Amino acid sequence: MCRSIKTLRAPVTPDVRDEDIRAAALQYVRKVSGFRAPAAHNQAVFDQAVADVTAATQHLLAHLEVRGSGGGASRE
């Protein structure tokens, strides 16, 4: 699933931007919902899902502990 989503965890990807995280979240929501672009009546819930997945991904990346790196790589 979502083969086009790349690994965003350091040190695999050292310079992750917010745009990278949002693009991955958008791809995930598109895949799960089955819609590339939602109908107008689904736009708000689609956008909220992208925002929620983006926030969850930012939290995950900020709190992961990678062995040998001296702890989590904070993005906050």
Residue, then its C-alpha position, 0 to 999 in steps of 0.5 A: m500500500c502507498r508505495s510512493i510514500k517515502t521513508l521520512r525518518a532520520p537518518v534515512t531522510p535527514d531534511v524532512r520538510d512539513e511539505d514532505i509530511r503533508a504530501a505523504a499524508l495526502q497520498y495515504v488519505r487518497k489511498v484509504s478513501g479511494f478518491r484522488a479528489p473528493a466530491a464537494h460534500n466530502q471535501a471538509v472531512f477529506d481535508q481534516a483527515v489529511a491534517d490529522v494524519t499530518a499531525a500524527t506523522q509529525h508527532l511520530l517523527a518527533h518522538l521516535e528513538v533511533r538507536g545510535s542517534g542519541g534519542g528522538a529527532s525533535r521537530e517541535 
